[in-house]
Amino acid sequence: MTRLSKNELRFYFIAWTCGILYSLYHVYLAGRYISTGHGSYYDFAVGWSWIKRRQDISDGEWWSFIPLIKKLVPWIAVQLLISHFIKYKKFNSTVLCGWYITVTATFLWTQLGFSGVLLFLIQPSVVCLLIAIRNLPLIYFVKLGTLYLYQYDPLMNLVWNDWLQVDQEWQYLLTVTIFWIQLRSISCSVDNVSRYQHKNLSSFFKNFIEITAYCLYLPTMFTGPFFLYSDFRKSLSGSEKWTVHRLGVTVFNLLRYTFWLLVTELMMHFLYTSALKSYPERVGALNAWAFYGFGYSMGQYFCNKYIVVYGLAGEFSRADDIDAPPPPKCIGRVHLYSEMWKHFDRGLYQFLVKYIYGPIAQYNFPLKKFFASFLTFSFIYVWHGLAQYVFIWSLLNFIGITIESIARYIGTSSVYNYYLNKYLSPKNARRFHCLIASPLLSMSAISNFYFFGGMAIGNLFTFRFFQDSWITICTRIFFSYCCCQVSTELKILETIKSKNKLITN
């Protein structure tokens, strides 16, 4: 991809940044309405004393995850300390896995009692039995079937209310945890089925301990991110030596994610994004700057949340020699569907490619990639929850990915490249590509608004997308175009950096 002049790039960057900041200012003004007596009492709490503003506490996910992570920190610190001692003494990997299970089981016991421990031993036990049968289609059938089963409300209400007797916060956390474990159980099932060689009870027990340790690995058990079973097994073989550089990187990253945690909570005093989602009638009445700024703020807040959650949990895992995926890239610098899926939840992306998309795409039949994408997004829909807004989000993402794939196919054709090179210079070709990508970026944003805000909010953006005035539409396309240019340039710089790194190494 050709690079543009520095002045032109500066213009795109400044325009995109100023557009974001100005629209967020309008979101701040809109939030004042619901923070001054027009919003729910439960959406706000007394904020930090030195700010003297109310804080938006309406996002249950944030206010469940962050206290849980704080509660987990001393447990994880002890786990890391002893696990490195076990690796240093070169004990058997079964001892290390047993230690992981002990820490997790003890934590669950203190929070949920024996019933909580038993609940989370069910999935690894089922996995070991499925591996012993050595039937890959059966594994997928059972695992996908249990995804549906875990969303059968009468059954889960029985588990939460009658068996575990937990409050709504723990119900949410445990539901999320079960679905994370479901991904891990698929990973270890598929990886183990082809190399299953257990001829006695001892080897079966060793495999059970390893699988259970992976499924219940404490730093990522409740919040993610997902990492492959193969990466977990690599970490059992030994410990990377702790140097001043490694310690410095770990401390720096933990401080970095803590910084973003504080920034996110600081912004909850000024941008009442989560609270606004509960008032679609108010959102629908916003002017264009506030309306689309609200959409951007939903995405940026969601991104910040998982930078913090995945960042902290992933760094704890990397300190334990597990190659956990990095946290999401900022949404303000990504404009393509494929790039967003690849770089937001990178662990989930690895899972989908290895266990859903890849096995289908390897077969030789017409439209195999289309069919593989369809099954992939069907799995995404089921895994995220059988709700209408999740279906719309998954469907729009599937359509967007398909459009992007068709565009890439056309872009590689000799006829297209002949006319492109004949009538456009390399710089104008880049401008043209960013221009035609702008509507797709808007579609990508709308699909995510369904996921962030639900049906009512998503429908508002769909309606406004087609009903806005021409001035608003042109303004929206202009800022989308600037975003595409910034995203393209950053991708070029990353490619150059990667090439230089390979040369120096």
C-alpha positions as CSV (number, residue, x, y, z in Angstrom):
1,M,0.0,0.0,0.0
2,T,1.4,3.4,-1.0
3,R,2.0,6.0,1.7
4,L,0.6,9.5,1.4
5,S,2.3,12.8,2.1
6,K,2.9,13.7,5.7
7,N,0.7,16.8,5.5
8,E,-2.2,14.8,4.1
9,L,-1.8,12.2,6.8
10,R,-1.7,14.9,9.5
11,F,-4.9,16.3,8.2
12,Y,-6.7,12.9,8.4
13,F,-5.3,12.2,11.9
14,I,-6.2,15.7,13.2
15,A,-9.7,15.6,11.6
16,W,-10.5,12.1,13.0
17,T,-9.2,13.0,16.5
18,C,-11.1,16.3,16.6
19,G,-14.2,14.7,15.3
20,I,-14.0,12.1,18.2
21,L,-13.3,14.7,20.8
22,Y,-16.1,17.1,19.7
23,S,-18.7,14.3,19.5
24,L,-17.7,13.1,23.0
25,Y,-18.1,16.6,24.3
26,H,-21.7,16.4,23.0
27,V,-22.1,13.1,24.8
28,Y,-20.9,14.7,28.0
29,L,-23.6,17.4,27.5
30,A,-26.3,14.8,26.9
31,G,-25.3,12.9,30.0
32,R,-26.0,15.9,32.2
33,Y,-29.7,15.4,31.6
34,I,-29.9,11.9,33.1
35,S,-27.4,12.7,35.9
36,T,-29.5,15.6,37.3
37,G,-32.6,13.7,38.4
38,H,-33.9,12.3,35.1
39,G,-32.0,9.0,35.4
40,S,-32.4,5.9,37.6
41,Y,-31.1,6.1,41.1
42,Y,-29.3,2.8,40.6
43,D,-27.4,4.1,37.5
44,F,-25.2,6.4,39.6
45,A,-23.1,6.5,42.8
46,V,-21.1,9.1,44.6
47,G,-17.9,9.6,42.6
48,W,-14.4,10.3,43.6
49,S,-14.3,13.0,46.2
50,W,-11.9,15.3,44.4
51,I,-14.0,15.3,41.2
52,K,-17.3,16.1,43.0
53,R,-19.4,14.4,40.2
54,R,-21.6,11.3,40.2
55,Q,-20.2,8.2,38.7
56,D,-21.9,5.9,36.2
57,I,-22.1,2.4,37.8
58,S,-24.8,1.0,35.5
59,D,-22.5,-1.5,33.6
60,G,-22.8,-4.7,35.6
61,E,-20.1,-6.4,33.7
62,W,-17.4,-3.9,34.8
63,W,-18.6,-3.7,38.4
64,S,-18.5,-7.5,38.5
65,F,-15.2,-8.1,36.8
66,I,-13.1,-5.5,38.5
67,P,-13.9,-6.4,42.1
68,L,-13.4,-10.0,41.2
69,I,-10.0,-9.3,39.8
70,K,-9.0,-7.4,42.9
71,K,-10.2,-10.3,45.0
72,L,-8.1,-12.7,42.8
73,V,-4.8,-10.8,43.0
74,P,-3.5,-12.3,46.2
75,W,-4.6,-15.8,45.1
76,I,-2.8,-15.4,41.8
77,A,0.3,-14.1,43.5
78,V,0.5,-17.2,45.7
79,Q,-0.1,-19.4,42.6
80,L,2.6,-17.8,40.6
81,L,5.1,-18.0,43.5
82,I,4.6,-21.7,44.1
83,S,4.3,-22.6,40.4
84,H,7.7,-21.1,39.7
85,F,9.2,-22.9,42.7
86,I,7.7,-26.2,41.3
87,K,9.2,-25.4,37.9
88,Y,12.6,-24.4,39.4
89,K,12.8,-27.7,41.3
90,K,11.8,-29.5,38.0
91,F,8.9,-31.5,39.6
92,N,6.7,-33.5,37.4
93,S,4.1,-31.5,35.3
94,T,1.4,-33.4,37.1
95,V,2.5,-31.7,40.4
96,L,2.3,-28.3,38.8
97,C,-1.2,-29.0,37.4
98,G,-2.3,-30.4,40.8
99,W,-1.2,-27.1,42.3
100,Y,-3.2,-25.1,39.8
101,I,-6.3,-27.2,40.6
102,T,-5.7,-26.8,44.3
103,V,-5.6,-23.0,44.2
104,T,-8.7,-22.7,42.0
105,A,-10.6,-25.3,44.1
106,T,-9.7,-23.5,47.3
107,F,-10.8,-20.2,45.9
108,L,-14.1,-21.7,44.7
109,W,-14.6,-23.4,48.1
110,T,-14.2,-20.1,50.0
111,Q,-16.6,-18.3,47.6
112,L,-19.2,-20.9,46.7
113,G,-18.7,-23.9,48.9
114,F,-18.3,-27.5,47.9
115,S,-21.1,-27.3,45.3
116,G,-19.2,-24.6,43.4
117,V,-16.1,-26.9,43.2
118,L,-18.2,-29.8,42.0
119,L,-20.0,-27.7,39.4
120,F,-16.7,-26.8,37.7
121,L,-15.3,-30.3,37.8
122,I,-18.2,-31.6,35.7
123,Q,-16.9,-30.2,32.4
124,P,-13.3,-31.6,32.6
125,S,-14.7,-34.9,33.6
126,V,-17.0,-35.0,30.6
127,V,-14.0,-34.0,28.4
128,C,-11.9,-36.9,29.6
129,L,-14.7,-39.4,28.9
130,L,-15.2,-37.9,25.4
131,I,-11.5,-38.1,24.6
132,A,-11.4,-41.8,25.7
133,I,-14.2,-42.5,23.1
134,R,-12.0,-40.9,20.4
135,N,-14.9,-39.8,18.2
136,L,-14.4,-36.2,17.0
137,P,-17.9,-35.6,15.6
138,L,-19.3,-36.8,18.9
139,I,-17.1,-34.3,20.8
140,Y,-18.4,-31.4,18.7
141,F,-22.0,-32.7,19.0
142,V,-21.8,-33.0,22.8
143,K,-20.0,-29.7,23.3
144,L,-22.3,-27.7,21.0
145,G,-25.3,-29.4,22.6
146,T,-24.2,-28.4,26.1
147,L,-23.9,-24.8,24.8
148,Y,-27.6,-24.9,24.2
149,L,-28.2,-26.7,27.5
150,Y,-26.4,-24.0,29.5
151,Q,-28.8,-21.4,28.1
152,Y,-31.9,-23.3,29.1
153,D,-33.2,-21.0,31.8
154,P,-35.2,-23.5,34.0
155,L,-32.2,-25.7,34.4
156,M,-29.8,-22.9,35.1
157,N,-32.2,-21.2,37.6
158,L,-32.3,-24.5,39.4
159,V,-28.5,-24.5,39.5
160,W,-28.1,-20.9,40.7
161,N,-31.1,-20.7,43.1
162,D,-31.6,-24.2,44.5
163,W,-28.1,-25.7,44.3
164,L,-25.6,-23.0,44.6
165,Q,-27.9,-20.3,46.1
166,V,-25.9,-17.4,44.7
167,D,-26.9,-13.8,44.0
168,Q,-27.3,-12.2,40.6
169,E,-23.7,-11.0,40.4
170,W,-22.3,-14.5,40.9
171,Q,-24.9,-15.9,38.5
172,Y,-23.5,-13.6,35.8
173,L,-19.9,-14.4,36.7
174,L,-20.4,-18.1,36.8
175,T,-22.4,-18.1,33.5
176,V,-19.5,-16.3,31.8
177,T,-17.0,-18.7,33.4
178,I,-19.0,-21.8,32.1
179,F,-18.8,-20.5,28.6
180,W,-15.1,-19.8,28.8
181,I,-14.5,-23.3,30.1
182,Q,-16.6,-24.6,27.2
183,L,-14.1,-23.1,24.8
184,R,-11.2,-24.6,26.7
185,S,-12.9,-28.0,26.9
186,I,-13.3,-28.0,23.1
187,S,-9.7,-27.1,22.6
188,C,-8.3,-29.9,24.8
189,S,-10.8,-32.4,23.5
190,V,-9.9,-31.9,19.9
191,D,-6.1,-31.7,20.6
192,N,-6.2,-34.8,22.7
193,V,-8.4,-37.1,20.6
194,S,-5.8,-37.9,17.9
195,R,-3.0,-38.7,20.4
196,Y,-5.0,-40.6,23.0
197,Q,-2.8,-43.5,24.2
198,H,-3.9,-44.1,27.8
199,K,-3.7,-47.9,28.5
200,N,-4.0,-47.7,32.3
201,L,-5.7,-45.8,35.0
202,S,-2.6,-43.9,35.9
203,S,-2.1,-42.3,32.5
204,F,-5.9,-41.5,32.4
205,F,-5.6,-39.8,35.8
206,K,-2.6,-37.7,34.6
207,N,-4.5,-36.6,31.6
208,F,-7.5,-35.7,33.7
209,I,-5.3,-33.6,36.0
210,E,-3.8,-31.7,33.1
211,I,-7.1,-31.0,31.4
212,T,-8.7,-29.9,34.6
213,A,-5.8,-27.6,35.3
214,Y,-6.2,-26.0,31.9
215,C,-10.0,-25.6,32.1
216,L,-9.8,-24.1,35.6
217,Y,-6.6,-22.0,35.3
218,L,-7.4,-19.3,37.8
219,P,-6.0,-16.1,36.2
220,T,-8.2,-16.5,33.1
221,M,-10.9,-18.8,34.4
222,F,-13.6,-16.1,35.0
223,T,-12.7,-13.3,32.6
224,G,-10.6,-14.8,29.8
225,P,-8.7,-14.3,27.5
226,F,-8.8,-17.7,25.9
227,F,-5.5,-19.4,25.1
228,L,-5.0,-22.6,23.2
229,Y,-4.5,-25.9,25.0
230,S,-1.2,-26.4,23.2
231,D,0.1,-23.1,24.7
232,F,-0.8,-24.3,28.1
233,R,1.1,-27.6,27.6
234,K,4.2,-25.7,26.4
235,S,4.2,-23.7,29.7
236,L,4.4,-26.9,31.7
237,S,7.7,-27.9,30.3
238,G,9.7,-25.3,32.1
239,S,10.1,-21.7,33.2
240,E,11.6,-18.8,31.3
241,K,14.4,-17.3,33.4
242,W,13.4,-14.2,35.3
243,T,15.7,-11.3,34.3
244,V,15.6,-7.6,35.2
245,H,14.2,-7.0,31.7
246,R,11.4,-9.6,32.1
247,L,10.5,-8.3,35.5
248,G,10.5,-4.7,34.2
249,V,8.2,-5.6,31.3
250,T,5.8,-7.4,33.6
251,V,5.6,-4.6,36.1
252,F,5.3,-2.0,33.4
253,N,2.4,-3.9,31.7
254,L,0.6,-4.3,35.0
255,L,0.9,-0.6,35.7
256,R,-0.2,0.2,32.2
257,Y,-3.4,-1.8,32.5
258,T,-4.0,-0.4,36.0
259,F,-3.6,3.1,34.5
260,W,-6.3,2.3,31.9
261,L,-8.5,1.0,34.7
262,L,-8.3,4.3,36.5
263,V,-8.8,6.3,33.2
264,T,-11.9,4.3,32.4
265,E,-13.4,4.8,35.9
266,L,-12.4,8.5,35.7
267,M,-14.3,8.9,32.4
268,M,-17.4,7.3,34.1
269,H,-17.7,10.6,36.0
270,F,-18.1,12.6,32.7
271,L,-19.4,10.3,30.0
272,Y,-22.5,8.4,31.1
273,T,-22.4,6.0,28.2
274,S,-23.7,2.9,30.0
275,A,-26.5,4.8,31.7
276,L,-27.6,6.4,28.4
277,K,-28.2,2.9,26.9
278,S,-31.1,2.5,29.3
279,Y,-32.9,5.5,27.8
280,P,-33.3,4.8,24.0
281,E,-36.0,7.6,23.7
282,R,-33.4,10.1,25.0
283,V,-30.7,8.7,22.7
284,G,-33.0,8.9,19.7
285,A,-33.6,12.6,20.4
286,L,-29.9,13.5,20.4
287,N,-28.4,15.7,17.7
288,A,-26.1,14.0,15.2
289,W,-22.8,14.9,17.0
290,A,-24.1,13.5,20.3
291,F,-25.8,10.5,18.7
292,Y,-22.8,9.2,16.8
293,G,-20.5,10.3,19.6
294,F,-22.5,8.1,21.9
295,G,-22.0,5.2,19.4
296,Y,-18.3,5.8,19.4
297,S,-18.2,6.1,23.2
298,M,-20.0,2.7,23.5
299,G,-17.3,1.1,21.4
300,Q,-14.4,2.8,23.1
301,Y,-15.7,2.0,26.6
302,F,-16.2,-1.7,25.6
303,C,-12.6,-1.7,24.2
304,N,-11.2,-0.1,27.3
305,K,-13.0,-2.6,29.5
306,Y,-11.4,-5.5,27.7
307,I,-8.0,-3.9,27.5
308,V,-8.1,-3.8,31.3
309,V,-9.7,-7.2,31.9
310,Y,-7.7,-9.2,29.2
311,G,-4.6,-7.1,29.9
312,L,-4.4,-7.9,33.6
313,A,-5.4,-11.6,33.3
314,G,-3.2,-12.1,30.3
315,E,-0.2,-10.5,32.0
316,F,-0.6,-12.8,35.1
317,S,-0.7,-15.7,32.6
318,R,2.5,-14.6,30.8
319,A,4.2,-14.3,34.2
320,D,3.4,-18.0,34.5
321,D,5.1,-18.7,31.1
322,I,1.8,-19.1,29.3
323,D,1.7,-17.3,25.9
324,A,-1.7,-15.5,26.4
325,P,-2.9,-13.3,23.6
326,P,-2.4,-9.5,23.9
327,P,-5.4,-7.3,24.7
328,P,-7.5,-5.6,22.0
329,K,-6.2,-2.9,19.7
330,C,-8.0,0.4,20.0
331,I,-11.1,0.5,18.0
332,G,-10.3,4.0,16.8
333,R,-7.5,2.6,14.6
334,V,-9.2,-0.4,13.0
335,H,-11.6,-0.1,10.0
336,L,-12.0,-3.5,8.5
337,Y,-14.2,-6.3,9.8
338,S,-11.5,-8.9,9.4
339,E,-9.0,-6.8,11.3
340,M,-11.4,-6.1,14.1
341,W,-12.1,-9.8,14.6
342,K,-8.4,-10.6,14.3
343,H,-7.2,-8.0,16.8
344,F,-10.0,-7.5,19.3
345,D,-10.4,-10.8,21.0
346,R,-7.3,-12.6,19.7
347,G,-7.8,-15.7,21.8
348,L,-11.3,-16.2,20.5
349,Y,-10.1,-15.6,17.0
350,Q,-7.4,-18.3,17.4
351,F,-10.1,-20.7,18.6
352,L,-12.4,-20.0,15.8
353,V,-9.7,-20.4,13.1
354,K,-8.3,-23.6,14.6
355,Y,-11.5,-25.4,15.6
356,I,-14.4,-24.0,13.6
357,Y,-13.3,-22.2,10.4
358,G,-10.1,-24.2,9.6
359,P,-11.5,-27.7,9.7
360,I,-14.3,-26.7,7.3
361,A,-12.1,-24.6,4.9
362,Q,-9.6,-27.4,4.4
363,Y,-12.2,-29.5,2.5
364,N,-12.3,-29.0,-1.3
365,F,-15.8,-28.1,-2.3
366,P,-17.4,-24.9,-3.8
367,L,-18.0,-21.9,-1.5
368,K,-16.1,-23.7,1.3
369,K,-14.9,-20.4,2.8
370,F,-18.4,-19.0,2.7
371,F,-19.8,-22.1,4.4
372,A,-16.9,-22.0,6.9
373,S,-17.7,-18.4,7.8
374,F,-21.4,-19.2,8.1
375,L,-20.7,-21.9,10.6
376,T,-18.1,-19.7,12.5
377,F,-20.6,-16.9,13.0
378,S,-23.3,-19.4,13.9
379,F,-21.0,-20.7,16.7
380,I,-20.4,-17.1,17.7
381,Y,-24.1,-16.5,18.0
382,V,-24.7,-19.6,20.1
383,W,-21.7,-19.0,22.3
384,H,-22.5,-15.4,23.1
385,G,-26.1,-16.2,23.9
386,L,-29.3,-16.9,22.1
387,A,-30.6,-13.4,22.1
388,Q,-32.1,-11.4,19.2
389,Y,-29.5,-8.6,19.4
390,V,-26.7,-11.2,19.4
391,F,-28.3,-12.8,16.3
392,I,-28.5,-9.4,14.5
393,W,-24.9,-8.6,15.5
394,S,-23.6,-12.0,14.3
395,L,-25.6,-11.8,11.0
396,L,-24.4,-8.3,10.2
397,N,-20.8,-9.4,10.9
398,F,-21.2,-12.4,8.7
399,I,-22.5,-10.2,5.9
400,G,-19.8,-7.7,6.4
401,I,-17.0,-10.3,6.3
402,T,-18.6,-11.8,3.2
403,I,-18.7,-8.4,1.4
404,E,-15.1,-7.8,2.4
405,S,-14.0,-11.2,1.1
406,I,-15.8,-10.5,-2.2
407,A,-14.0,-7.1,-2.4
408,R,-10.7,-8.7,-1.8
409,Y,-11.4,-11.3,-4.5
410,I,-12.2,-8.6,-7.0
411,G,-9.2,-6.7,-5.9
412,T,-6.9,-9.5,-6.9
413,S,-8.4,-9.9,-10.4
414,S,-6.4,-8.9,-13.4
415,V,-9.2,-6.9,-15.0
416,Y,-9.7,-4.8,-11.9
417,N,-6.0,-4.1,-11.4
418,Y,-5.7,-3.3,-15.1
419,Y,-8.3,-0.5,-14.9
420,L,-7.1,0.6,-11.5
421,N,-3.5,1.1,-12.7
422,K,-4.7,2.7,-15.9
423,Y,-6.9,5.4,-14.4
424,L,-5.5,5.9,-10.9
425,S,-2.1,6.6,-9.4
426,P,-1.0,4.5,-6.4
427,K,-1.9,7.3,-4.1
428,N,-5.3,7.8,-5.6
429,A,-5.9,4.1,-5.6
430,R,-5.4,4.2,-1.8
431,R,-7.8,7.1,-1.5
432,F,-10.4,5.2,-3.6
433,H,-10.0,2.0,-1.4
434,C,-10.5,4.0,1.8
435,L,-13.5,5.8,0.3
436,I,-15.3,2.5,-0.7
437,A,-14.4,1.1,2.8
438,S,-16.1,3.9,4.6
439,P,-19.7,2.6,4.2
440,L,-18.5,-0.8,5.3
441,L,-17.0,0.8,8.4
442,S,-20.4,2.4,9.2
443,M,-22.0,-1.0,8.8
444,S,-19.4,-2.5,11.1
445,A,-20.2,0.1,13.7
446,I,-23.9,-0.4,13.5
447,S,-23.6,-4.1,14.0
448,N,-21.5,-3.6,17.1
449,F,-24.1,-1.1,18.4
450,Y,-26.6,-3.9,18.5
451,F,-24.1,-5.9,20.6
452,F,-23.2,-3.0,22.9
453,G,-26.7,-1.5,23.4
454,G,-29.3,-4.1,22.5
455,M,-32.1,-4.1,20.0
456,A,-33.6,-0.7,20.8
457,I,-30.2,1.1,20.5
458,G,-29.2,-0.8,17.4
459,N,-32.5,-0.1,15.7
460,L,-32.0,3.6,16.4
461,F,-28.7,3.6,14.6
462,T,-30.0,1.6,11.7
463,F,-32.9,4.1,11.3
464,R,-30.7,7.1,11.5
465,F,-28.2,5.6,9.1
466,F,-30.8,5.8,6.3
467,Q,-32.9,8.8,7.5
468,D,-30.2,11.3,8.3
469,S,-29.9,14.5,6.3
470,W,-27.5,14.7,3.4
471,I,-25.2,17.0,5.4
472,T,-25.1,14.5,8.2
473,I,-24.5,11.6,5.8
474,C,-21.6,13.4,4.1
475,T,-20.1,14.4,7.4
476,R,-20.3,10.8,8.6
477,I,-18.7,9.5,5.5
478,F,-15.9,12.2,5.7
479,F,-15.0,11.1,9.3
480,S,-15.2,7.5,8.4
481,Y,-12.9,8.1,5.5
482,C,-10.4,9.8,7.8
483,C,-10.6,6.8,10.1
484,C,-9.9,4.5,7.2
485,Q,-6.8,6.5,6.2
486,V,-5.5,6.6,9.8
487,S,-6.1,2.9,10.1
488,T,-4.4,2.1,6.8
489,E,-1.3,4.2,7.7
490,L,-0.9,2.6,11.1
491,K,-1.1,-0.9,9.4
492,I,1.6,0.1,7.0
493,L,3.8,1.3,9.8
494,E,3.2,-1.9,11.7
495,T,4.2,-3.9,8.6
496,I,7.4,-1.8,8.2
497,K,8.2,-2.3,11.9
498,S,7.7,-6.1,11.6
499,K,10.0,-6.3,8.6
500,N,12.7,-4.3,10.3
501,K,12.4,-6.5,13.4
502,L,12.9,-9.6,11.2
503,I,16.0,-8.1,9.5
504,T,17.6,-7.1,12.8
505,N,16.9,-10.6,14.3
